[in-house]
Structures are given as structure tokens and as C-alpha cells.
Amino acid sequence: MKLLLTRPAGRNDTMIGSLKQREIPFMETPLLQVAAIAAPQLNQQLAAADIVIFISTNAVTFAQTSVPVWPTSPQYYAVGQATTQALRALGINAYSTPEDNQQTEGLLSLDGLQPAVVAGKRVVIVRGVGGRETLAQQLQDFGAHVEYCEVYQRQCPAYDNQALIQAWRDFGVDTIVITSGEALVNLINLVTKENFSWLLACHIIVPSIRVEQQANKSGFRYITNAGAANDQAVLAALSL
């Protein structure tokens, strides 16, 4: 097994440590880079909110620059353990998704986000540009007043496609860790037509049912759903 790690730069460090400890060969090619968006309205949104939901660690990281003091009146929620820990590092205790469902669907199973509780409440979802609409739509159906604050945007780094793919193939990459739908789209767009059969023969590790379905529709044949994007879930999916 030879792995390709695709998280944004700096986000693979703990995984790299685990792989080195296990003597598993790997390459690192970030398929996403994240850039901040100014969000001067966030302070006002947080002050008026009953519930604040952070979609990712990036949402926490990039929101910090716009929030000198975090209000204590809202209830805070986080998608995934890593996001929960990022908020805890700021002194914010957030309700987190269940360990067995660290996606937005898991968040909607929590008692504090049920229809009778959220009806009439003001909910702010802190996220990146172009995120999924499922959570907001469901909360609106429950009677909540939902608004977004987008604090970052994702894009694919610039690469020499042909040279990059040749480097992957020369290394012998046969397993690719994908931690978001956007990264999967960027991977597919990078691969040239003559290398596409090689790509589809690789083992793809994905973080959720949604991305698993996306990979299936794209023609991948060997897909493992890790159930989350964190290192522990990915290592378990790799049987490491």
C-alpha cells in the first residue's frame, strides 16, 4: 500500500507521523487550499444568535480574526471532533456530533437541535463558501431562522497536471485519502484522460456516505467509507 494524502497543507502532519511510525510509504499533494474571507458582520450575528454552528475547523480558524470576544449567550455546536476541539482551545464548550456520525446528519440527531427546541430560534452557521444546504434547510423546516456567515473559500492549488500524475504513478500510489467532496472533484479534474483508468483502479478512502456516492457515480470501483475525516477513522479504514 502506497498512500496519497490530499488534505490542505499543514493538515496532514499528524497522519504523516502515524504513517511513519507504521512504516507506510506515502506522498502528500494538497488538493485544496483555503483562503480567508473578511466577515465583519460576524460579531453582530453572534451577538444576536441563539445557536451558532461551526461546520469545520477552518470555520473556527478563520472566524477568530473577526471575533475579539466570543459571546457566551449562544449555544455552540460543532460538526466533528476536530472542530469541537478547535472551539475548546478558544474556551468554548460546544455540543458535538455523535462519534458514530460526525457529519451534519449526526448534528441533527442532537436533542438541542430538535424541532420543538429550535422553532423560532436564530441560528448562525459558520462555514466556507458553497457548503452543503442540508443542515440549513432542515433547521428552517423545524422553524428556525437561519443565516450563514462564510469566512473562507476553497480552491485547488495550481499544478503541472502531467508531471504531478507521473510522480504519483512513479511512486506507485494505489490508495488515495479523500476527506471532502471538493477534494474529490479536484482530483478528478487534475487527472488527464489517458490516466483516468489508473485513477479509477486506485483504492479511495472517503469520509461519508455522500462522498462515497459521489465517488461511485464518478466510476471508482474500490471505495471505503471511513465514516469521518479524522485521522483515527482514516487509519481504521486502512486497517492500520
N, C-alpha and C positions, 0 to 999 in steps of 0.2 A: 504494500500500500504506500502510495506517494501522494501526499495531500497538497491541495491548493487552498490557501486561506485568502478570503476576499473581503474581510471587514475593512472599514476605513483605516488609514494609517494611525498607528498607536493603539488600536483596539484589539490587536491580535497578541499583545505581549504575554498575557497570562497563558493563553493557549500555546504559544510558542514554547514557554517554559515547560508546560506539561508534555508536549511532544518531544522536546529534547531529553527530558527525564526518561521517557519511554523509548528513546532512540528511533522515533518515527520520522522518516525524511519528509520534508515539506518545502514549499515555496510560498512566498507572500506576494500577492498582487491585489492591492485595494481596488475594488470595483465601484466604490462610492467615495466621494469626498463631500464634506459638509461645510457650508458657509453660513455665517450668521446673517440674520435679518434684523434690522433695528425694530424694536417693538416698544415705543414709548408709551403706548396705551396700556401695557400690561399692568402697571401699578394700579391704575383706575379699575381695570377689570377684576383684579384680585380683591381689591377693597370692597367691591360690590357683590362678589361671588359668595354663594353658599357652599359650592362644591368646586374644587379645582382638580382636574385630571391631567397627569403628565403621561404622555404616550411612550416616551423613550428617555434614555439617559441624555441624548442630545438635547431634548426639550428642557431638561433640568439645567444642563451646562450652559446653553445659550440664553435661557431666561435669566440667569443670575446677573448678567450685565445690565438688565433693565429693572432690577428689583433691589433697591438699597436695604429695605427692611421688609421681611416677609410677614404679612398679616396673619394673625393667629385665629381669626374668626372662621375662615372656611374649613371644611373638611377636605383633606388632601387624599388623592388616590393615585396609584402608580400601576402602570402595565409592566409586569415583570419584576423579578427580584433585584436586578441590577439598577433599575430606575428607583425602586424603593430605597436601596442603599445609598444612591446618589442624593436623594432627598434627606435621608437620615444624616448624611455628612453635613448638611446645612442646618441641622437641628430641627428638621420637620419630620414628624411621625405620620406616615401615610398608610392608608389601607392598601393592601397589595392583592394582586390576582392570586388565586389558589395555585399551589405548587404543581398540580396536575393539569393546569390550563392557564398558562401565562400569556394569554392573548386577550384582546378586547372582549371576546366572548366570556372569558373567565371573570373579567371585571364585572360584567353584567349579572353574574351569579351572586354577588355580594349583597348582604342584607341592606346596606346603606344606599344601594342604587336600585332598589325595587320601586315599582310604580307608586305605591302608597306613600313612599318616603320622598321621592324626588318631584312629585307633582307640584308645580308652582315654584320650584327652586331655580335659582340662577346657577348655571353650570358653565365653567370655562374649561375648554380643552386646549392644552398647550401642546403644540405639535410642529412638524415640518410642513412645508408646502406640499399639497397634493396627497395628503394622507387618506386613509380609508374613511368612508362616511358612515359605516355601520353603527358605530357607537353613538354618534350624534343623532342619527335617525331614530335609534331605539329609545334614547332618552327623551327625544321630542315626542315620540309616541306615548311615552309614560307621562307626558305633561310638563316636562322640564323646559325651561328657557335656556337654549344652548348657544354659545358663541365660541369661536375659535380665537386663539392667538398663535400665529405662526412665527416662530423665532429662528428657523433655519431652513435652508433648502439643500437638496441632494443633487449631485450630478456625477457623471462618470469622469474620472481623470483622463487626460489625453495620453494615448499610447500609439506606438507604431504597431498596428494590429498584427501584421505578418510576422514581425520579429518577436512579438510577445507570444504568439501561439507556437512559434517554432521553439522558443525557450521552454514552454510548458511541455511540449512533446519530447524535446531532447532530454528533459529531466525525468520524463516518464510519468507525469501526472495521470492518475487514474481515479482519484477521488477529489471532489470539489465541495467545499463547505460554503453554503449559501445561507445568509442569515436574514434576507429580506427579498420581497418580490422585485424591488427596484434593482438589486444586485443581479438577480437572475436575468432581468431584461437587458442589463448592460453586458452581461456575459454573452448572451445570445447575439447581441448586436456587434460585439467585438470579433466574433469568430467568422472567418471567411468561409465562403460556400464550400470550398474544397476540403475544409477541415471539419465540416459540420458532422459528418458521420463519426469522426473520432470523439467529438464533444458528446454526442448522444450515447456513446458507449461508456462514458465515464459514470462512476457512481456519484450521485448528487445527494448531499445531506441538506435537508431543508428544515425550517423552524416551525412549520404549521401546516394544517390541512389546506389552507388557502394557497400557500406557495407550492405544496405538493400537487394540487390540482393544476396550477399554472405550469409546473414542470411536465406533468402528464400531457397536457394539451400541446406543449412545445415539442413532444416526441421523445423525451428522456425515458429510458427503459429501466434504469436501476436507480430507484429513489428510496431514501429512508427519511421518514419524518421524525425528527428529534423531539418534537413537541414543544420546543422552546429554542431560543437563540443563545442561551448562556453556555459557558464552557462545559459545565457538568453534563448538560443534556447532549451536547455535541459529542463529547468523549464517550458517553454511554451509547450513543447511536453508532459510533465507530467500534464499539466493543473494546474500548481501551480502559 
